[in-house]
Amino acid sequence: MLRLMSTIAEAQQELIDEFAFFEDWQEKYAHIIELGRELSPMTPAYKDDAHKVKGCQSQVWLYADMQEGKMHLEAESDALIVQGLIAVLLRVYQDRKPDEILGSDLVFLEKIGLMSKLTMTRSNGFKSMIQTIWAYATAAA
């Protein structure tokens, strides 16, 4: 279940603190996978080509709609680690105002070292997921 922090900065700091608890990347990957397993399933109607994230090696679907002035996101992947990466992004971006998303800087990625541990294709896919969220936020702003 997603725990929402009051700001994107607080959500990022929580992730930084959480990942600092683990001693090595094997434990961090296991945690990412567990986060993905806890993610609610996506509404099946949105698992179509229109909501497929381009640039991902795995299949990834992402849908956003506005609810009470905030972006509500649904996403899913057919790959365990990617499902976990989605869960990490949703911890930061779920139910935020579009301008808050667009004004944010994802500092936690560097601080926990995540981008340097992903393969090039997975890193490109992760960036595509972020760009898709930002495109939804831009359209909603």
C-alpha positions in Angstrom: 0.0 0.0 0.0 1.4 3.4 -1.0 2.1 5.8 1.9 1.8 9.4 0.7 4.0 12.0 2.3 2.8 15.6 2.3 5.5 16.8 -0.2 7.6 15.3 -3.0 10.7 16.3 -1.0 9.5 14.4 2.1 8.7 11.3 0.0 12.1 11.4 -1.6 13.8 11.7 1.8 11.8 8.8 3.1 13.1 6.7 0.2 16.6 7.8 0.8 16.4 6.9 4.5 14.7 3.6 3.7 17.3 2.5 1.2 20.2 3.6 3.5 19.0 0.8 5.8 20.1 -1.9 3.4 23.8 -2.9 3.3 24.1 -4.0 -0.3 22.4 -3.8 -3.7 21.1 -7.3 -3.5 19.0 -6.3 -0.5 18.0 -3.0 -2.2 16.8 -4.9 -5.3 14.9 -7.4 -3.1 13.2 -4.3 -1.4 12.3 -2.8 -4.8 10.8 -6.1 -5.9 8.8 -6.3 -2.7 7.5 -2.7 -3.2 6.3 -3.8 -6.6 4.5 -6.8 -5.2 2.6 -4.5 -2.8 1.4 -2.2 -5.6 -2.3 -2.3 -6.4 -3.1 -3.9 -9.8 -3.8 -1.5 -12.7 -7.3 -1.2 -14.0 -7.3 -3.8 -16.9 -8.9 -1.3 -19.3 -5.8 0.8 -19.2 -3.4 -2.0 -20.1 -3.6 -1.2 -23.8 -1.3 0.2 -26.5 -2.6 3.8 -25.8 -1.1 3.6 -22.3 2.0 1.6 -23.0 5.2 3.4 -22.1 7.5 3.7 -25.2 11.2 3.0 -24.7 10.8 0.3 -22.1 12.3 -3.1 -22.7 9.6 -4.7 -20.5 5.9 -4.0 -21.0 4.9 -1.0 -18.9 1.5 0.7 -18.9 0.9 4.0 -17.2 -2.4 5.9 -16.9 -3.0 9.2 -15.1 -6.2 11.2 -14.4 -7.1 14.2 -12.4 -8.9 13.7 -9.1 -9.6 16.7 -7.0 -6.9 18.7 -8.7 -4.2 16.0 -8.2 -2.8 13.4 -10.6 -3.8 9.9 -9.7 -1.5 7.4 -11.4 -2.0 3.7 -12.2 0.9 1.7 -13.6 2.0 -1.9 -14.1 4.7 -4.0 -15.7 5.2 -7.6 -16.6 8.7 -7.6 -15.0 9.2 -7.8 -11.2 12.0 -5.2 -10.9 10.3 -2.8 -13.2 7.1 -3.2 -11.2 9.2 -2.2 -8.2 10.6 0.8 -10.0 7.0 1.9 -10.8 6.2 1.6 -7.1 9.1 3.8 -6.2 7.9 6.5 -8.7 4.4 6.3 -7.4 5.6 6.8 -3.8 7.0 10.2 -5.1 4.4 11.3 -7.6 1.1 9.8 -6.6 -1.8 12.2 -6.0 0.3 15.4 -6.5 -0.7 18.6 -8.2 0.7 18.7 -11.8 2.8 21.9 -11.0 4.3 20.1 -8.0 5.4 17.3 -10.2 6.8 19.6 -12.9 8.6 21.7 -10.3 10.3 18.7 -8.7 13.8 17.3 -9.0 14.3 13.6 -8.4 17.3 13.9 -6.1 16.7 10.6 -4.5 17.7 8.7 -7.6 21.3 9.9 -7.3 21.4 9.8 -3.5 20.4 6.1 -3.3 22.5 5.3 -6.4 19.7 3.7 -8.3 20.4 5.0 -11.8 24.0 3.7 -11.7 22.8 0.2 -10.8 20.3 -0.2 -13.6 21.3 -1.6 -17.0 21.3 0.9 -19.8 18.1 -0.5 -21.3 16.4 -0.5 -17.8 17.7 3.0 -17.1 16.3 4.2 -20.4 12.9 2.6 -19.6 12.9 4.2 -16.2 13.5 7.6 -17.7 10.7 6.9 -20.2 8.3 6.3 -17.3 9.4 9.6 -15.7 8.9 11.4 -19.0 5.5 9.9 -19.4 4.4 11.1 -15.9 5.8 14.5 -16.7 3.9 14.6 -20.0 0.7 13.8 -18.2 1.5 16.6 -15.7 2.2 19.0 -18.5 -1.1 18.2 -20.2 -3.0 18.6 -16.9 -1.2 21.9 -15.8 
